[in-house]
Amino acid sequence: MANKIITISREFGSGGKYIGMLVAKKLGIPYYDKDIIEKIAEESGFVDDFIKRVSEYAPSKSIFAYSFVGRGANGESIEDKIFAIQTKVIKELAEKGPCVIVGRSADYILREMDPLNVFIYASHKAKVRRTTSFKGVSEKEAEKLIYETDKKRSINYKYYTGRDWGARENYTVMLNSTDLGVEKTAEFIAQLYKQEN
């Protein structure tokens, strides 16, 4: 069965996480996001908050930050170890059967399984509005949060995959949740999945 896994990459504030939940619900398949963090924490011994910080985000807004992270005698950093565990966990979850996996370079990690890779984006205005509403922050704080989160996601993705986050060649489909709305975006993905399987 082709595309039995759906991976969702998303811009911060685009509603991608919620869209992923809706898609999983519509299709009656598991949804994985925080579960991945918990499994990495179990295997690594690190706390969830630390895993959340390093499993998807670069240490700073520059790729050179990886040059300055602490490394063991074998040249491996804590971030490298967590990425290796994350890769193992995501592959194990995908091997269990159809599911939706949000973020954490799953599109790259599962590339040999031919997943349905979706990238969700939205207008700047919509992302700011969603972020102020859900995070309870000012517009200025929302803009900073959006920029910094996506920058760190992009750098982390580039460092571990060698690919550009958000580049169309990495995804099966890219959807604008501002134009479609959250519900229609989820429905479109669910219908696309059903056609492919």
C-alpha positions as CSV (number, residue, x, y, z in Angstrom):
1,M,0.0,0.0,0.0
2,A,1.6,3.3,-1.1
3,N,1.4,6.4,1.1
4,K,0.0,4.6,4.1
5,I,1.8,7.2,6.3
6,I,1.0,10.9,6.2
7,T,3.6,13.3,7.4
8,I,2.7,16.9,8.1
9,S,5.3,19.7,8.1
10,R,3.9,23.1,9.0
11,E,4.7,26.7,9.5
12,F,4.2,27.9,13.0
13,G,0.7,29.3,13.3
14,S,-0.7,27.7,10.2
15,G,-2.8,25.2,12.1
16,G,-0.8,22.2,10.9
17,K,-0.9,20.4,14.2
18,Y,-4.7,20.7,14.5
19,I,-5.1,19.8,10.8
20,G,-3.0,16.6,11.4
21,M,-5.3,15.7,14.3
22,L,-8.4,16.2,12.1
23,V,-7.0,14.1,9.3
24,A,-6.2,11.2,11.7
25,K,-9.7,11.4,13.1
26,K,-11.3,11.5,9.7
27,L,-9.3,8.5,8.6
28,G,-9.5,6.6,11.9
29,I,-5.8,6.2,12.1
30,P,-3.3,7.1,14.9
31,Y,-1.9,10.6,15.3
32,Y,1.6,11.1,16.6
33,D,3.2,14.3,17.9
34,K,3.7,14.5,21.6
35,D,3.8,10.7,21.8
36,I,7.1,10.9,19.9
37,I,8.6,13.2,22.5
38,E,7.5,10.9,25.3
39,K,9.1,7.9,23.6
40,I,12.3,9.7,22.9
41,A,12.4,10.8,26.6
42,E,11.9,7.2,27.7
43,E,14.7,5.9,25.5
44,S,17.2,8.8,26.2
45,G,16.5,9.5,29.8
46,F,16.1,13.3,29.1
47,V,13.0,15.2,30.2
48,D,10.2,16.0,27.8
49,D,10.8,19.7,27.8
50,F,14.4,19.2,26.7
51,I,13.4,16.7,24.0
52,K,10.8,19.1,22.7
53,R,13.4,21.9,22.4
54,V,16.1,19.9,20.6
55,S,14.2,17.3,18.6
56,E,12.8,19.9,16.1
57,Y,14.6,23.1,16.7
58,A,18.2,24.3,16.2
59,P,20.1,25.6,19.2
60,S,19.9,29.1,17.7
61,K,18.9,31.0,14.6
62,S,22.1,30.0,12.8
63,I,23.3,26.7,11.4
64,F,26.7,27.5,12.9
65,A,25.2,26.9,16.3
66,Y,25.8,23.2,15.7
67,S,29.5,23.8,15.6
68,F,29.4,25.0,19.2
69,V,27.3,22.3,20.8
70,G,29.1,19.9,23.2
71,R,30.3,16.7,21.6
72,G,31.6,13.4,23.1
73,A,34.8,11.6,22.3
74,N,33.1,10.1,19.2
75,G,32.1,13.5,17.9
76,E,28.4,13.0,18.6
77,S,26.4,15.7,20.4
78,I,23.3,15.2,22.6
79,E,21.3,16.6,19.7
80,D,22.7,14.0,17.3
81,K,21.8,11.2,19.8
82,I,18.3,12.6,20.1
83,F,17.9,12.7,16.3
84,A,19.1,9.1,16.1
85,I,16.5,8.0,18.7
86,Q,13.8,10.2,17.0
87,T,14.6,8.4,13.7
88,K,14.2,5.0,15.4
89,V,11.0,6.0,17.1
90,I,9.4,7.4,14.0
91,K,10.3,4.4,11.9
92,E,8.9,2.0,14.6
93,L,5.6,4.0,14.7
94,A,5.3,4.0,10.9
95,E,6.0,0.3,10.7
96,K,3.0,-0.4,13.0
97,G,0.6,0.8,10.2
98,P,-1.2,3.8,8.8
99,C,-0.8,7.0,10.8
100,V,-0.3,10.8,10.8
101,I,3.0,12.1,12.0
102,V,3.5,15.8,12.6
103,G,6.9,17.5,12.3
104,R,10.3,16.2,13.4
105,S,11.7,15.6,9.9
106,A,9.3,12.6,9.4
107,D,9.0,13.3,5.7
108,Y,12.8,12.8,5.4
109,I,13.1,9.9,7.9
110,L,10.4,7.9,6.2
111,R,11.3,8.8,2.6
112,E,11.9,5.1,1.7
113,M,8.3,4.3,2.8
114,D,6.9,6.7,0.2
115,P,4.7,8.6,2.6
116,L,2.1,11.3,1.7
117,N,4.2,14.3,2.6
118,V,2.2,17.5,3.3
119,F,3.4,21.0,4.0
120,I,0.9,23.4,5.5
121,Y,1.5,27.1,5.2
122,A,-0.6,30.2,5.8
123,S,-0.5,34.0,5.3
124,H,1.5,36.0,7.8
125,K,-1.7,37.8,9.0
126,A,-3.5,34.5,9.6
127,K,-0.5,33.0,11.5
128,V,-0.2,36.1,13.7
129,R,-4.0,36.0,14.4
130,R,-3.9,32.3,15.3
131,T,-0.8,32.7,17.4
132,T,-2.1,35.6,19.4
133,S,-5.4,33.7,20.0
134,F,-3.9,30.4,21.0
135,K,-0.8,31.6,22.8
136,G,-2.3,34.7,24.4
137,V,0.5,37.0,23.3
138,S,0.6,40.4,21.6
139,E,1.0,40.7,17.8
140,K,4.6,41.8,18.2
141,E,5.3,38.7,20.4
142,A,3.5,36.5,17.9
143,E,5.5,37.8,15.0
144,K,8.8,37.1,16.9
145,L,7.6,33.6,17.9
146,I,6.6,32.7,14.4
147,Y,9.9,33.9,12.9
148,E,12.1,32.3,15.5
149,T,10.2,29.0,15.6
150,D,10.3,28.5,11.8
151,K,13.9,29.7,11.6
152,K,15.0,27.1,14.1
153,R,12.9,24.4,12.5
154,S,14.4,25.2,9.1
155,I,18.0,25.1,10.4
156,N,17.4,21.8,12.3
157,Y,15.9,20.3,9.2
158,K,18.7,21.5,7.0
159,Y,21.4,20.2,9.4
160,Y,20.0,16.7,9.8
161,T,18.5,16.2,6.3
162,G,20.7,18.3,4.0
163,R,17.4,19.5,2.4
164,D,15.5,22.9,2.5
165,W,12.5,22.9,4.9
166,G,9.5,24.1,2.9
167,A,11.0,23.4,-0.5
168,R,8.3,22.0,-2.8
169,E,10.4,19.1,-4.0
170,N,10.3,17.5,-0.5
171,Y,6.5,17.3,-0.4
172,T,3.7,15.5,-2.2
173,V,1.4,18.6,-1.7
174,M,1.7,22.1,-0.2
175,L,-1.6,23.6,1.1
176,N,-2.5,27.1,2.2
177,S,-4.7,26.8,5.2
178,T,-5.6,30.5,5.0
179,D,-7.3,30.0,1.7
180,L,-8.8,26.5,2.4
181,G,-9.5,26.8,6.1
182,V,-8.6,24.2,8.6
183,E,-11.5,21.9,8.0
184,K,-11.3,21.9,4.2
185,T,-7.5,21.4,4.4
186,A,-7.9,18.4,6.6
187,E,-10.7,17.0,4.3
188,F,-8.6,17.6,1.2
189,I,-5.7,15.6,2.8
190,A,-8.0,12.8,3.9
191,Q,-9.5,12.5,0.4
192,L,-6.1,12.6,-1.3
193,Y,-5.0,9.8,1.1
194,K,-8.0,7.7,0.3
195,Q,-7.4,8.1,-3.5
196,E,-3.8,7.0,-3.1
197,N,-4.6,3.9,-1.0
